[in-house]
Amino acid sequence: MIQTSDSESDRLRARQQVLVADDNPRLLASLASLLGDHGFRAVTASNGSEACQLLREHRFTMALLDLNMPGRDGFQVMEEASRLQPDCALVVVSGETSFRAVSRALRRGASDYIRKPFDPDEVLATLENVLGKQSLLRAHEDVQQRLEKSESLHRYIVNNSPDIVFMLDGQGRFCFLNRKVVNLLGYQPADLLGKHFRLLLDDEEASRSKLALNDPGISADHPVSFEVCLRASGSDRATRHFEITAFPISDDSWRTLGDREYSDLSLHARYYGIARDVTERKEAEAFISFQAYHDLLTRLPNRALFRDRLTMALNHASRHHQQLAVMFLDLDRFKIINDTLGHTVGDRLLQAVTQRLEKCLRKGDTLSRFGGDEFTLLLPAVPDREDAAVIANKLINALREPFQLDNQDIFIGVSIGIAMFPEAGDNIEQLIRNADLAMYQVKSRGKDSYCFFESSMTVDSSERLTLERDLRRAISDGELRVHYQPQVCLRTRRITGLEALVRWQHPERGLLMPADFLPLASETNLISEISHQVLTSACEEVGQWIAAGHRDLRLAVNLSPVQVEHPMFTERLMSQLRHIGFPPANLEIEITENVIMNDLEQVSHTLRELARHGVRIAIDDFGTGYSSLNYLHHLPIHTLKIDRSFVHGVRSGNDGACIVNAIIAMAQGLKLEIVAEGVETQDQLEYLSTSDCDLVQGFLFGRAQPGDRIAELLDCHALPIASSA
């Protein structure tokens, strides 16, 4: 390409007179101003007739034409321009974008096509491109004249073309190749001369190419163009993509050539062609296509491709009366890992999870990343539920082994919901939605398992959505209340501790208990915000009582596993206490044994950090989970809370009494404080008193009450026993 300096380019522009024709005054003025600002001389026409008149009166380098204009349209102006000024380059600027209009404009001689509304940079780039093409055309004409005087120059240009130039005889055999074939395909021209072009193609593409060359409509004015893959020489070279442009050669085409070498070829050559390497373009198109249908992080199909494959699988299953399964997978604890270790580690974890999951799949299954840490899995042609359950168990077991990332073990689980076609739905939306509903059932039951969709879940889901909406409003509108249940010393019958319990004052349903909304809060990740509000409110209120003279009063709070398992839990808790001004030594955190055993290493570290700051640790519902003397001995545990189920079983000589006695004896041996929950009768109270239990709480001393009532009870020398147990 002939290049010019910026100053030369400016001088060239100054000599360019451009016709601008459009019936939109504002657009016409905008185009004229744009051209004038960049050195062109713009002459405007507001309709096709005026444009044709200007073509008769002035000479133009190029014309920017709208297609739809009154009087004479853009196509008629193009015909007039071709007749009057064949050297004038034509560029269409139109809002008409149909294939038919674009194709027609290009056939009428348009050099380019700009869609409205136009981009100024695109217009300028197009004009520069057209000017460049005109410059090249002029240069080409000059070269053609020089070629008539020098065949050696012709051979030089051909052999130094960026494309492969070739000629074929009537049977499709190569009779000429330029040197570019060496660079692009690794063949010497002599290696291919006399060989059929099918040598470079597979059978299917060879047949297609032969049909294209035999097209009766092909001519020098109408060459045929098609794309093929050509084999490169040697196993170390990859197959490359080429765009072939070819046309037949008539005998008259050789009359101007006097060189003996080319005169000999004229006896055999029947086709002339150019092979342009478009490998990079094809690879870019393939990558764009991959991006459109795949997740770039995991390389898995995305939602769009999953839906396409599910559609095909549903059609096949319907025709052949088969079942299929759609699974919705959600990773457990991924958010904590992502927030703590960073998104880079989170991304690597998703990639590692993908690799493990793929190893569990059958040929024909489709695993896709649905978004975030959610995946969907299509199992076509599943005979029954048992087969789907087998695969679900494989997936769960595959993720139970720790992942090694940044020299540390990372544990993660997966909750899986399964929807079977046709019983759980007969279309894409139903199957994905119902698999999602089933997955939430798993989350509510403790995670790291699977569940099949049942019709009852749809009703539960509707109620769940309503309750979730109300709960989010309750958090923002301050509808949550803190009630306190006293923990009473058996020796003094005075309140020594208070367990903070959340209540929801629903505007329509009244006072709701924790069991009515906390499971939903855990599923929807609202539990942390609720716990933060409850802890803040309780610490502020109890802190006032402590400051008023009840210096040994202890506040016990229950925290969710999500909070305790978070590596930043201790730091956030202590910051919250400092902000409120609550003494850490008066706070007791209640957790269950299951929380400790789920992630023993992380939770152990958290408990030791809490104890270092003076916070007490209580094991709630002791005896109902993974009871272990080992963790009681090694962890900073201060209090054991006997579960109400054992207290209710207290009778002389029965199993409940034996368990209570064993827990109390063990706690005394480990120098731990004992709190018995669910004390409701005088018999239970007397038994616990004779068994050396330290503290009790339960309905015998009243239900959980708001702070104003508790403030009155704190001043009692001995807490009264409720009249009805």
C-alpha positions in Angstrom: 0.0 0.0 0.0 1.3 3.5 -0.9 1.7 5.5 2.3 1.7 9.2 2.7 2.8 11.5 5.5 0.2 13.5 7.6 1.0 16.7 5.7 0.7 15.0 2.3 -2.6 13.5 3.5 -3.9 16.9 4.5 -3.0 18.3 1.0 -4.7 15.4 -0.6 -7.9 16.1 1.4 -7.9 19.7 0.5 -8.2 18.7 -3.1 -11.0 16.3 -2.5 -14.5 17.6 -3.4 -17.2 15.4 -1.8 -20.9 15.3 -2.8 -23.2 14.8 0.3 -26.8 14.0 -0.5 -29.5 13.4 2.1 -33.0 14.6 2.7 -32.5 15.1 6.5 -31.3 18.7 7.0 -29.7 18.0 10.3 -27.8 15.0 9.2 -26.8 16.7 6.0 -25.4 19.7 8.0 -23.6 17.3 10.4 -21.9 15.4 7.6 -20.9 18.6 5.8 -19.5 20.0 9.0 -17.6 16.8 9.8 -16.0 16.8 6.4 -15.1 20.4 6.5 -13.5 20.1 9.9 -11.2 17.4 8.4 -10.1 19.2 5.3 -12.6 18.0 2.7 -14.7 20.3 0.5 -18.3 19.3 1.0 -21.1 20.1 -1.6 -24.5 19.3 -0.3 -27.7 18.2 -2.0 -31.1 17.8 -0.2 -32.6 15.3 -2.7 -31.6 12.9 -5.5 -32.5 15.3 -8.3 -30.3 18.0 -6.9 -27.5 15.5 -6.5 -27.7 14.5 -10.2 -27.6 18.1 -11.3 -24.5 18.7 -9.2 -22.9 15.6 -10.8 -23.4 17.2 -14.2 -21.9 20.6 -13.1 -19.0 19.6 -10.8 -16.3 17.0 -10.5 -16.3 15.0 -7.3 -13.8 12.6 -5.8 -16.5 10.8 -3.9 -20.2 11.0 -3.0 -21.9 10.2 0.3 -25.5 9.1 -0.6 -28.7 8.3 1.3 -30.8 5.6 -0.4 -34.2 6.9 0.4 -34.6 10.5 -1.0 -37.4 12.3 -2.7 -37.2 12.9 -6.4 -34.6 10.4 -7.4 -33.4 7.8 -4.8 -29.9 6.8 -4.0 -29.8 4.0 -6.5 -30.7 6.3 -9.3 -28.1 8.8 -8.2 -25.5 6.0 -8.2 -26.5 5.1 -11.8 -26.1 8.7 -12.9 -22.7 9.0 -11.1 -21.4 5.8 -12.8 -22.4 7.3 -16.1 -21.2 10.8 -15.6 -18.2 10.3 -13.3 -17.1 6.7 -13.2 -14.0 7.6 -11.1 -16.2 9.1 -8.3 -16.2 6.7 -5.3 -19.7 6.0 -3.9 -20.4 5.5 -0.2 -23.9 4.8 1.1 -25.0 6.5 4.4 -28.4 5.1 5.1 -30.7 3.7 7.8 -31.8 0.9 5.4 -29.9 -2.1 6.6 -31.7 -5.0 4.9 -29.4 -7.5 3.1 -31.3 -6.8 -0.1 -30.6 -3.1 0.0 -27.0 -3.5 1.0 -26.3 -6.1 -1.7 -28.1 -3.9 -4.3 -26.0 -0.9 -3.3 -22.7 -2.8 -3.5 -23.7 -4.2 -6.9 -24.4 -0.7 -8.1 -20.8 0.2 -7.4 -20.8 1.4 -3.7 -17.4 1.2 -2.2 -18.7 1.0 1.4 -21.9 1.2 3.4 -22.4 3.2 6.6 -25.4 2.6 8.8 -27.4 5.5 10.4 -27.0 6.8 13.0 -23.4 7.1 11.9 -20.3 7.3 14.1 -18.1 10.3 13.0 -15.0 8.2 13.5 -16.5 5.4 11.3 -17.3 8.0 8.6 -13.8 9.4 8.6 -12.2 6.0 8.6 -14.4 4.9 5.7 -13.4 8.0 3.7 -9.7 7.4 4.4 -10.2 3.8 3.3 -11.9 4.8 0.1 -9.2 7.3 -0.6 -6.7 4.7 0.0 -8.5 2.3 -2.3 -8.6 5.0 -5.0 -4.9 5.5 -4.5 -4.3 1.8 -4.8 -6.5 1.6 -7.9 -4.5 4.4 -9.6 -1.3 2.7 -8.6 -2.6 -0.5 -9.9 -3.4 1.1 -13.3 0.1 2.5 -13.4 1.5 -0.9 -12.6 -0.6 -2.4 -15.3 0.8 0.0 -17.8 4.3 -0.8 -16.6 3.6 -4.5 -16.7 2.8 -4.3 -20.4 6.4 -3.2 -20.8 8.0 -5.5 -18.3 7.0 -9.1 -17.6 9.7 -9.4 -15.0 8.1 -6.8 -12.9 4.8 -8.7 -13.2 6.4 -11.9 -11.9 8.0 -9.9 -9.0 4.6 -8.6 -7.9 2.9 -11.9 -8.2 5.6 -13.7 -6.2 5.6 -11.1 -3.5 1.9 -10.9 -3.1 0.6 -11.4 0.4 -1.7 -14.1 -1.0 -1.1 -17.4 -2.8 -1.6 -16.8 -6.6 -2.4 -20.0 -8.6 -3.5 -21.2 -11.9 -5.3 -24.5 -12.7 -5.7 -26.4 -15.9 -9.0 -27.7 -17.2 -8.6 -30.8 -15.0 -8.0 -28.9 -11.8 -4.2 -29.4 -11.8 -1.8 -26.7 -10.7 0.1 -25.1 -13.6 1.3 -22.1 -11.7 1.9 -21.1 -8.0 3.7 -18.1 -6.7 6.3 -18.2 -3.9 3.8 -17.4 -1.2 2.8 -21.0 -1.0 6.2 -21.7 0.6 5.6 -19.3 3.5 2.0 -20.2 4.2 1.8 -23.9 3.5 5.4 -25.1 3.3 5.3 -26.5 -0.2 7.7 -25.6 -3.0 5.8 -24.6 -6.1 7.5 -27.4 -8.1 6.1 -29.9 -5.6 2.6 -29.0 -6.5 2.8 -28.3 -10.3 1.0 -31.0 -12.2 -0.8 -32.2 -9.0 -4.6 -31.9 -8.6 -5.8 -29.3 -6.1 -7.6 -32.0 -4.1 -4.2 -32.9 -2.7 -4.6 -29.9 -0.3 -8.2 -30.6 0.6 -10.3 -33.3 2.3 -12.8 -35.1 0.1 -15.8 -33.0 1.2 -14.1 -29.7 0.5 -12.6 -30.9 -2.7 -16.1 -31.7 -4.0 -17.4 -28.4 -2.9 -14.5 -26.5 -4.6 -15.0 -28.4 -7.8 -18.7 -27.5 -7.9 -17.8 -23.8 -7.3 -15.3 -23.8 -10.2 -17.8 -25.4 -12.5 -20.5 -22.8 -11.7 -21.9 -21.7 -15.1 -22.3 -18.1 -13.8 -18.6 -17.7 -13.1 -16.7 -15.3 -15.3 -13.8 -12.8 -15.1 -16.3 -10.1 -14.1 -18.1 -12.4 -11.6 -15.4 -14.5 -9.9 -16.4 -17.2 -7.4 -15.4 -16.9 -3.8 -15.5 -19.6 -1.1 -13.6 -20.6 2.0 -11.6 -23.9 2.5 -9.1 -25.4 4.8 -5.8 -26.3 3.1 -3.4 -28.9 4.4 0.1 -27.7 5.2 3.2 -29.6 4.4 4.6 -31.6 7.4 3.0 -32.8 10.6 4.3 -29.8 12.6 2.1 -27.3 10.6 -1.5 -26.8 11.4 -4.3 -26.7 8.7 -5.0 -23.1 7.8 -8.2 -21.4 6.5 -8.2 -19.6 3.2 -10.6 -17.5 1.2 -10.4 -18.5 -2.5 -11.3 -16.1 -5.3 -11.1 -17.7 -8.7 -12.4 -17.1 -12.3 -11.9 -18.7 -15.7 -9.2 -17.6 -18.1 -10.1 -17.1 -21.8 -7.6 -17.5 -24.6 -7.7 -13.8 -25.3 -6.3 -13.1 -21.9 -2.8 -14.3 -23.0 -2.5 -12.3 -26.2 -0.8 -9.3 -24.5 1.8 -11.6 -22.8 5.0 -12.0 -24.8 7.1 -13.9 -22.3 7.8 -17.5 -23.4 7.3 -18.9 -19.9 3.8 -17.5 -19.7 3.0 -18.2 -23.3 3.6 -21.9 -22.6 1.3 -21.8 -19.6 -1.5 -20.2 -21.7 -1.9 -23.5 -23.5 -3.0 -25.1 -20.2 -4.3 -22.6 -17.7 -8.1 -22.4 -17.5 -8.5 -20.8 -14.0 -6.8 -18.0 -12.2 -7.2 -17.6 -8.4 -6.0 -16.0 -5.2 -5.9 -17.8 -1.9 -6.0 -15.3 1.0 -5.0 -16.6 4.5 -8.0 -15.9 6.8 -6.9 -18.2 9.7 -6.7 -15.4 12.2 -10.1 -14.1 11.2 -11.6 -17.6 11.5 -10.0 -18.1 14.9 -11.3 -14.8 16.1 -14.8 -15.7 14.9 -14.5 -19.1 16.6 -13.4 -17.4 19.8 -16.3 -15.0 19.7 -18.7 -17.9 19.1 -17.1 -19.7 22.1 -17.6 -16.6 24.2 -21.2 -16.4 23.3 -21.9 -19.9 24.5 -19.3 -20.7 27.2 -18.2 -19.4 30.5 -14.6 -18.2 30.0 -13.5 -19.0 33.6 -14.5 -22.7 33.7 -14.8 -23.3 29.9 -18.2 -24.8 30.6 -21.3 -24.2 28.6 -23.2 -21.1 29.8 -26.9 -20.7 30.3 -27.7 -20.1 26.6 -25.9 -23.3 25.5 -27.4 -25.3 28.4 -30.9 -24.2 27.4 -30.2 -25.2 23.7 -29.1 -28.6 24.7 -31.9 -29.0 27.2 -34.4 -28.1 24.4 -33.0 -30.8 22.2 -32.9 -33.4 25.0 -36.5 -32.6 25.9 -37.6 -33.1 22.2 -35.7 -36.4 22.0 -37.1 -37.6 25.4 -40.7 -36.7 24.4 -40.4 -38.6 21.1 -38.9 -41.7 22.7 -41.0 -41.6 25.9 -37.8 -41.3 28.0 -37.0 -39.5 31.3 -34.3 -37.0 31.8 -32.9 -35.2 34.9 -32.0 -31.6 35.5 -29.8 -30.9 38.5 -29.2 -27.5 40.1 -25.9 -27.4 42.1 -25.0 -24.8 44.6 -21.6 -24.8 46.4 -21.6 -24.7 50.2 -19.3 -22.2 52.0 -18.1 -20.8 48.7 -19.0 -17.2 49.7 -17.0 -17.4 52.9 -13.9 -18.7 51.0 -14.3 -16.1 48.3 -14.6 -13.2 50.8 -11.8 -14.4 52.9 -9.1 -15.6 50.5 -10.0 -13.3 47.6 -11.6 -13.7 44.2 -8.5 -15.0 42.6 -8.5 -18.1 44.9 -12.3 -18.3 44.4 -11.9 -18.4 40.7 -9.2 -21.1 40.9 -11.5 -23.1 43.3 -14.3 -22.9 40.7 -12.0 -24.2 38.1 -10.8 -27.1 40.4 -14.5 -27.9 41.2 -15.3 -28.0 37.5 -12.6 -30.5 36.8 -13.8 -32.9 39.6 -17.4 -32.6 38.6 -16.6 -33.4 34.9 -15.0 -36.6 35.9 -18.3 -37.8 37.3 -20.3 -37.3 34.2 -21.4 -39.7 31.4 -20.8 -39.1 27.8 -23.6 -36.8 26.6 -24.2 -35.1 29.9 -24.0 -31.3 30.0 -22.6 -29.5 32.9 -22.9 -25.7 32.8 -22.0 -22.8 35.0 -25.3 -21.0 35.7 -23.7 -18.1 37.5 -21.5 -17.4 40.5 -21.1 -20.7 42.4 -24.2 -22.3 40.8 -24.1 -25.0 38.2 -26.7 -26.9 36.2 -26.4 -30.4 35.0 -28.4 -32.2 32.2 -28.7 -35.9 32.4 -30.4 -37.1 29.2 -32.1 -40.5 28.9 -32.0 -41.3 32.7 -33.9 -44.6 33.3 -35.2 -43.6 36.8 -34.6 -41.7 40.0 -32.1 -44.2 41.3 -29.7 -43.5 38.4 -29.9 -39.8 39.0 -29.3 -40.4 42.7 -26.2 -42.4 41.9 -24.7 -39.5 39.9 -25.7 -37.0 42.6 -23.9 -39.0 45.2 -20.8 -39.2 43.0 -20.8 -35.4 42.7 -21.2 -34.9 46.4 -18.4 -37.4 47.2 -16.1 -35.9 44.6 -16.2 -32.5 46.4 -15.8 -33.8 49.9 -12.0 -34.2 49.6 -10.1 -31.0 50.4 -8.8 -28.8 47.6 -5.1 -27.8 47.8 -4.9 -24.1 47.0 -2.1 -21.8 48.2 -0.6 -24.5 50.4 -3.8 -24.9 52.4 -6.7 -27.3 52.5 -10.0 -25.8 51.4 -13.2 -27.8 52.2 -16.4 -27.2 50.2 -19.6 -29.1 49.8 -22.5 -29.0 47.3 -26.3 -29.0 47.6 -28.1 -30.5 44.7 -31.7 -30.2 43.7 -33.1 -32.7 41.0 -36.1 -32.3 38.7 -37.1 -35.3 36.7 -38.8 -35.0 33.3 -41.8 -35.3 32.8 -43.0 -35.5 36.5 -41.3 -32.3 37.6 -42.1 -30.3 34.5 -42.3 -30.6 30.7 -40.4 -27.4 29.7 -37.1 -25.7 30.3 -38.4 -23.0 32.8 -40.2 -25.5 35.0 -37.4 -28.0 35.2 -34.7 -25.4 36.1 -37.0 -23.6 38.6 -38.1 -26.9 40.3 -34.5 -28.2 40.5 -33.7 -24.8 42.1 -36.5 -25.3 44.6 -35.3 -28.8 45.5 -31.8 -27.4 46.0 -33.1 -24.9 48.6 -34.8 -27.8 50.4 -31.3 -29.3 50.8 -30.0 -26.0 52.1 -32.7 -25.8 54.7 -31.9 -29.4 55.9 -28.2 -28.9 56.4 -26.6 -28.8 53.0 -24.1 -31.2 51.3 -26.8 -33.6 50.1 -29.4 -33.9 47.3 -33.2 -33.8 47.0 -35.8 -34.6 44.3 -38.4 -32.0 43.5 -41.9 -32.7 44.9 -45.1 -30.9 44.0 -45.6 -29.7 47.6 -42.4 -27.6 47.2 -44.2 -25.2 44.8 -46.6 -24.1 47.6 -43.8 -23.8 50.1 -41.9 -21.7 47.5 -44.7 -19.2 47.2 -45.0 -18.9 50.9 -41.2 -18.7 51.2 -41.0 -15.8 48.7 -43.7 -13.8 50.6 -42.0 -14.5 53.9 -38.6 -13.5 52.5 -40.0 -10.2 51.2 -41.6 -9.5 54.6 -38.4 -10.5 56.4 -36.3 -8.1 54.4 -38.7 -5.3 55.2 -38.7 -6.3 58.8 -34.9 -5.9 59.0 -34.9 -2.5 57.4 -38.0 -1.3 59.3 -36.9 -2.4 62.8 -39.6 -5.1 63.4 -37.2 -7.5 65.1 -37.4 -7.6 68.9 -35.0 -9.0 71.5 -36.5 -11.0 74.4 -34.5 -12.5 77.2 -34.8 -15.7 79.1 -33.3 -15.6 82.6 -30.6 -18.1 83.6 -31.1 -18.6 87.3 -28.5 -19.7 89.9 -29.9 -22.6 91.9 -28.1 -21.5 95.1 -29.4 -18.0 95.2 -32.4 -18.1 92.9 -31.1 -14.8 91.4 -30.7 -14.1 87.7 -27.0 -14.4 86.8 -27.4 -14.6 83.0 -29.7 -13.8 80.2 -30.1 -15.6 76.9 -31.0 -13.2 74.1 -33.7 -14.6 71.8 -35.0 -12.8 68.7 -38.7 -12.3 68.0 -40.4 -10.8 64.9 -43.3 -8.4 65.5 -45.0 -9.0 62.2 -47.6 -6.3 61.4 -50.2 -8.8 60.3 -49.3 -12.2 61.8 -48.3 -10.9 65.3 -45.3 -12.0 67.3 -43.4 -14.8 65.4 -41.0 -17.2 67.1 -37.5 -17.9 65.7 -38.6 -21.3 64.2 -41.0 -19.4 62.0 -38.3 -17.4 60.2 -34.7 -18.2 61.1 -34.5 -21.2 58.8 -35.5 -19.0 55.9 -33.0 -16.3 57.1 -30.2 -19.0 56.9 -31.2 -20.0 53.3 -31.3 -16.4 52.0 -28.1 -15.2 53.8 -30.1 -12.8 56.0 -29.1 -14.6 59.2 -25.9 -12.5 59.6 -27.7 -9.2 59.4 -30.3 -10.4 61.8 -27.7 -11.7 64.3 -25.8 -8.3 64.0 -29.0 -6.4 64.8 -29.9 -8.7 67.7 -26.4 -8.7 69.2 -26.2 -4.9 68.9 -29.6 -4.3 70.5 -28.9 -6.9 73.3 -25.5 -5.5 74.1 -26.8 -1.9 74.3 -29.6 -2.9 76.6 -27.8 -5.4 78.8 -24.8 -3.0 78.9 -27.0 -0.4 80.6 -28.0 -2.9 83.3 -24.3 -3.9 83.8 -23.4 -0.2 84.2 -26.3 0.3 86.6 -24.8 -2.2 89.1 -25.3 -5.7 87.8 -21.7 -6.1 87.0 -21.6 -9.9 86.8 -24.7 -10.2 84.6 -23.9 -12.4 81.6 -25.4 -12.1 78.1 -25.7 -15.3 76.2 -26.3 -15.1 72.4 -26.7 -17.8 69.8 -24.8 -17.3 66.5 -25.3 -19.1 63.2 -22.7 -21.5 61.8 -22.2 -19.0 58.8 -21.0 -16.4 61.2 -18.8 -18.5 63.4 -17.1 -20.3 60.4 -16.2 -16.9 58.8 -12.4 -16.3 59.3 -13.0 -12.6 60.1 -15.7 -13.4 62.8 -13.6 -12.6 65.9 -12.3 -9.4 64.5 -15.8 -8.2 63.5 -17.3 -9.2 66.8 -14.7 -7.4 68.9 -15.0 -4.3 66.7 -18.8 -4.4 67.3 -18.3 -4.7 71.1 -15.8 -1.9 71.2 -18.2 0.3 69.3 -21.1 -0.4 71.7 -18.8 -0.3 74.8 -19.9 -3.8 76.0 -17.4 -5.7 78.2 -16.3 -8.9 76.4 -16.1 -10.8 79.8 -19.9 -10.4 80.2 -20.6 -12.0 76.8 -21.1 -15.7 76.2 -21.3 -17.2 72.7 -23.4 -20.3 72.3 -22.6 -22.7 69.5 -23.5 -26.3 68.9 -21.2 -29.3 68.7 -22.0 -29.8 65.0 -20.6 -26.3 64.2 -17.3 -27.3 65.8 -17.0 -30.6 64.0 -18.0 -29.2 60.6 -14.7 -27.3 60.4 -12.7 -28.2 63.5 -9.5 -26.5 62.6 -11.1 -23.1 61.7 -13.6 -23.1 64.5 -11.0 -24.1 67.1 -8.9 -21.1 66.0 -11.9 -18.8 66.3 -12.8 -20.1 69.8 -9.2 -19.6 71.0 -9.2 -16.0 69.7 -12.6 -15.3 71.5 -11.3 -16.7 74.7 -8.1 -14.6 74.4 -10.3 -11.5 74.4 -12.3 -12.7 77.5 -15.4 -13.9 75.7 -17.0 -17.1 77.2 -17.9 -20.1 75.1 -20.9 -22.3 75.7 -21.9 -25.6 74.0 -25.6 -25.5 73.3 -27.8 -28.6 73.1 -24.9 -30.7 74.5 -25.3 -34.4 74.0 -27.4 -34.2 70.8 -24.4 -33.9 68.4 -20.9 -35.1 68.0 -20.1 -35.4 71.7 -16.4 -35.6 72.2 -14.3 -35.4 75.4 -11.3 -34.6 73.3 -12.6 -31.2 72.0 -14.0 -30.4 75.5 -10.5 -30.9 76.9 -8.5 -29.0 74.3 -10.8 -26.1 73.5 -11.6 -23.1 75.7 -15.1 -24.2 76.6 -16.6 -22.5 79.7 -20.2 -23.8 79.8 -22.2 -26.9 78.9 -26.0 -26.4 78.3 -27.9 -29.7 78.9 -30.5 -30.1 76.1 -34.1 -29.8 77.1 -34.9 -33.3 75.8 -32.7 -34.8 78.6 -34.2 -32.4 81.2 -37.7 -33.4 80.2 -36.7 -37.1 80.7 -35.7 -36.5 84.4 -37.5 -39.1 86.4 -36.1 -41.3 89.2 -34.2 -44.1 87.7 -34.9 -43.5 84.0 -32.4 -42.8 81.1 -32.9 -39.1 81.0 -31.7 -38.8 84.6 -28.7 -41.0 83.9 -27.7 -38.8 81.0 -28.1 -35.6 83.0 -26.1 -37.1 85.9 -23.3 -38.1 83.4 -23.1 -34.7 81.8 -23.0 -32.9 85.2 -20.3 -35.3 86.5 -18.2 -34.8 83.3 -18.6 -31.0 83.5 -17.5 -30.9 87.1 -14.5 -33.0 86.3 -13.6 -30.6 83.5 -14.4 -27.6 85.8 -17.1 -26.4 83.4 -20.3 -24.6 84.4 -23.6 -26.3 83.8 -26.9 -24.8 82.5 -30.0 -26.9 82.3 -32.4 -25.8 79.6 -36.2 -26.4 79.4 -36.9 -26.6 83.2 -40.7 -26.5 83.4 -41.7 -28.5 86.6 -40.9 -28.4 90.3 -39.7 -32.0 90.1 -37.2 -31.2 87.5 -35.9 -28.2 89.5 -35.6 -30.3 92.7 -33.7 -33.0 90.9 -31.3 -30.6 89.3 -30.7 -28.9 92.7 -29.8 -32.2 94.3 -27.5 -33.0 91.3 -25.3 -29.9 91.9 -26.4 -28.2 88.6 -25.2 -24.6 88.5 -27.8 -22.7 86.5 -31.3 -23.4 85.0 -33.5 -21.7 82.6 -37.0 -22.5 81.4 -40.7 -21.7 81.6 -40.7 -22.5 85.4 -39.2 -19.1 85.8 -41.1 -17.5 83.0 -40.9 -17.3 79.2 -38.6 -15.1 77.3 -39.6 -11.5 78.0 -38.8 -8.0 76.7 -36.2 -5.8 78.4 -38.6 -3.7 80.5 -39.9 -6.8 82.3 -36.4 -8.2 82.8 -35.2 -5.0 84.3 -37.8 -5.5 87.1 -36.8 -9.1 87.7 -33.1 -8.2 88.0 -33.8 -6.4 91.3 -35.5 -9.4 92.9 -33.6 -11.1 95.7 -35.1 -14.5 94.7 -36.8 -15.1 91.3 -40.4 -16.2 91.8 -41.5 -19.5 90.2 -44.2 -19.3 87.6 -47.7 -20.3 88.7 -48.2 -22.6 85.8 -45.4 -24.7 84.4 
